[in-house]
Amino acid sequence: MSEGPVNLNRLRKERARAAKKARADENAARFGRTKAQKAEEKTAFARARAHLDAHRREEE
């Protein structure tokens, strides 16, 4: 059978922890971006902003 008595509270908490970890891994795969991807997006945004600012009309 088993090694001895089973602590149900510990078992419940371990299962909850495993479920939370699985959900976190799923979200990281779905929404996570690498540092390089974030940096590239930031530079592209800055480049687009500079391009738009360069074509802005002066208010008189």
FENSUL-V854205 format. One record per pair of residues at least 12 apart in sequence whose ideal C-beta (glycine too) atoms are under 8 Angstrom apart, sorted by the first residue. I is the first residue (numbers start at 0). J is the second residue. D is the distance in whole Angstrom. If there is no record, write none. Layout:
i,j,d
I,J,D
I,J,D
This chain:
none
